[in-house]
């Protein structure tokens, strides 16, 4: 945001003016067919094919990826992380120093805030996820709180901003990808600066050499390719915080920020697919329906499976960690014909998935229940 | 193909009848917008973002993926491979037996035969690749020729068929993915049954526990999740051989089979992207344009880089292996304004990339030159 604007008018008004001036959103949501721009994004960004819901931990090459800009080329030997701003002493750490610091390993389910976007009507124009923008990995690295304690966070600090090395233009704004966390979130013991994923070196596309992982939040908070961390005494107003990743009703609505993941269950599609239509076909008889469920707001307490509109409670396993998905399963005896299967999770706060879409302008947090059509032969 | 048909009429006619009866191809090529079915495929299948052309070897999670059906769940401990058919003695091998056999490691560039499909006009309806359906990996495993020698190939053998564990429906035909190679190709010393990729266990999405890798051929030949190998005394007539993966002019054209990769160069898009449009922006001044080039027909002998239609020869490095891509580079001093960059490879046979599309019905082998628009500021 240009400084002369933000000095003299309220942040909301500044944002609104910026919205109008720079065409922050590429186009209004559409009822029309997919655009060439959306295809380019779908081709670049990787989903987790839903059969990978079988795995407790998603293989790195199947974990979802949403990279706003190019994957940066970073030399791990010359790379270093700066921690500064409202702290008693700034730090500068290379990979070697980080590897000597205390480490933790945290199993975390990460979901893209835009998962489910392309199913909305009208369809916000951005990465056109269907339902596969998710994955679970074990992230190993240094607790952020440990390094912040070493730096000494000032008493007047309110947020911590994280800047990645990935650069480009979005909404007319030239930027490096950057996001912030409130100080209390940044000091959580399970928020990790990860240099390993599933026990091996962080792959380039997942943020090599170092990324943030914020368990329970949608993926946009977990900044990749970290280059700097800055403790702030005022709220961060970067593009990805104040313009993108907001629940808005229209372009003029300042909206509310996207943060914790909403409750969601997904099912491994049973049977086999048709190559082009992806319609599912399976034999009659007993089958174990299964999948995973998660929520950033609390433990998943139940998963109901809908079979042609009749809901049955599934068995839900203990999750391996507070913010990793829970396995669920329900035996079904499939009888010949066409069926619609769905699944619906509820978390400890009582929140449950909507049966119909809850629309918003950027297509964020669409956790409406999954529906799978199967033909039983 | 139903047996009663193939017994009484010619294979071509049988194929034609099958085409009409079963609607083998989902729809005629289209000038219209992208369909929901194409989006589903684009979301499932992974491309290699073009900035990964920087890497000699593509990290496994960035290597392209085209899976016709679901990724199968295979238990490596109980899995075994059957080698039979027109051989002196059938073999049955588990992973342990394979790991004790002689092994080779081969760097190979694999490209999807459908790469470039969505750029064709009209657009054949299938996986809507732009240009990113490619990757290079080092594949380690047992030479296929070694195992075939152990089995003893009969004198009247003409082809070797490979069947994967991945199952589904395509063109109305229920199938496990299967392809064949002529015997002389199967006996090449560099054709490998790979159980490792880039030095680590084959990931599930790349064919765990064992896949075929056929250097120089488009990716459809490199069957994943191998369950059986059968030596044949008659040509294989499976769907993926006789119906899919053919250069055809229309649905009734029996066409010719897709096999070796055509010559192609791709460029790392310079500068930085706009998130939504992916348009590139870069500063004026010197920049090193670079990329990779490959061909299944012979070594890449030159790469020309087009800058606003003027072609300049790039420097081309030796490839690390006969069928792995060659790095190329050309320094450019970018002057402000809008530019169109392109690159065009020529191989040892004299084959070069077409400047305009060479259309075919299934959208196979579209190696028309890449064009990148950049704005220099």
Boltz contact constraints between the chains, C-beta under 6 A:
constraints:
  - contact:
      token1: [A, 26]
      token2: [B, 276]
      max_distance: 6.0
  - contact:
      token1: [A, 33]
      token2: [B, 33]
      max_distance: 6.0
  - contact:
      token1: [A, 34]
      token2: [B, 34]
      max_distance: 6.0
  - contact:
      token1: [A, 34]
      token2: [B, 39]
      max_distance: 6.0
  - contact:
      token1: [A, 37]
      token2: [B, 276]
      max_distance: 6.0
  - contact:
      token1: [A, 37]
      token2: [B, 277]
      max_distance: 6.0
  - contact:
      token1: [A, 39]
      token2: [B, 34]
      max_distance: 6.0
  - contact:
      token1: [A, 40]
      token2: [B, 278]
      max_distance: 6.0
  - contact:
      token1: [A, 42]
      token2: [B, 42]
      max_distance: 6.0
  - contact:
      token1: [A, 42]
      token2: [B, 43]
      max_distance: 6.0
  - contact:
      token1: [A, 43]
      token2: [B, 42]
      max_distance: 6.0
  - contact:
      token1: [A, 43]
      token2: [B, 47]
      max_distance: 6.0
  - contact:
      token1: [A, 43]
      token2: [B, 130]
      max_distance: 6.0
  - contact:
      token1: [A, 44]
      token2: [B, 49]
      max_distance: 6.0
  - contact:
      token1: [A, 46]
      token2: [B, 46]
      max_distance: 6.0
  - contact:
      token1: [A, 47]
      token2: [B, 43]
      max_distance: 6.0
  - contact:
      token1: [A, 49]
      token2: [B, 44]
      max_distance: 6.0
  - contact:
      token1: [A, 51]
      token2: [B, 70]
      max_distance: 6.0
  - contact:
      token1: [A, 51]
      token2: [B, 71]
      max_distance: 6.0
  - contact:
      token1: [A, 54]
      token2: [B, 73]
      max_distance: 6.0
  - contact:
      token1: [A, 59]
      token2: [B, 203]
      max_distance: 6.0
  - contact:
      token1: [A, 59]
      token2: [B, 204]
      max_distance: 6.0
  - contact:
      token1: [A, 60]
      token2: [B, 61]
      max_distance: 6.0
  - contact:
      token1: [A, 61]
      token2: [B, 60]
      max_distance: 6.0
  - contact:
      token1: [A, 61]
      token2: [B, 61]
      max_distance: 6.0
  - contact:
      token1: [A, 61]
      token2: [B, 203]
      max_distance: 6.0
  - contact:
      token1: [A, 61]
      token2: [B, 205]
      max_distance: 6.0
  - contact:
      token1: [A, 62]
      token2: [B, 205]
      max_distance: 6.0
  - contact:
      token1: [A, 68]
      token2: [B, 275]
      max_distance: 6.0
  - contact:
      token1: [A, 69]
      token2: [B, 273]
      max_distance: 6.0
  - contact:
      token1: [A, 70]
      token2: [B, 51]
      max_distance: 6.0
  - contact:
      token1: [A, 71]
      token2: [B, 51]
      max_distance: 6.0
  - contact:
      token1: [A, 73]
      token2: [B, 54]
      max_distance: 6.0
  - contact:
      token1: [A, 130]
      token2: [B, 43]
      max_distance: 6.0
  - contact:
      token1: [A, 167]
      token2: [B, 272]
      max_distance: 6.0
  - contact:
      token1: [A, 168]
      token2: [B, 272]
      max_distance: 6.0
  - contact:
      token1: [A, 168]
      token2: [B, 273]
      max_distance: 6.0
  - contact:
      token1: [A, 169]
      token2: [B, 274]
      max_distance: 6.0
  - contact:
      token1: [A, 170]
      token2: [B, 275]
      max_distance: 6.0
  - contact:
      token1: [A, 203]
      token2: [B, 59]
      max_distance: 6.0
  - contact:
      token1: [A, 203]
      token2: [B, 61]
      max_distance: 6.0
  - contact:
      token1: [A, 204]
      token2: [B, 59]
      max_distance: 6.0
  - contact:
      token1: [A, 205]
      token2: [B, 61]
      max_distance: 6.0
  - contact:
      token1: [A, 205]
      token2: [B, 62]
      max_distance: 6.0
  - contact:
      token1: [A, 272]
      token2: [B, 167]
      max_distance: 6.0
  - contact:
      token1: [A, 272]
      token2: [B, 168]
      max_distance: 6.0
  - contact:
      token1: [A, 273]
      token2: [B, 69]
      max_distance: 6.0
  - contact:
      token1: [A, 273]
      token2: [B, 168]
      max_distance: 6.0
  - contact:
      token1: [A, 274]
      token2: [B, 169]
      max_distance: 6.0
  - contact:
      token1: [A, 275]
      token2: [B, 68]
      max_distance: 6.0
  - contact:
      token1: [A, 275]
      token2: [B, 170]
      max_distance: 6.0
  - contact:
      token1: [A, 276]
      token2: [B, 26]
      max_distance: 6.0
  - contact:
      token1: [A, 276]
      token2: [B, 37]
      max_distance: 6.0
  - contact:
      token1: [A, 277]
      token2: [B, 37]
      max_distance: 6.0
  - contact:
      token1: [A, 278]
      token2: [B, 40]
      max_distance: 6.0
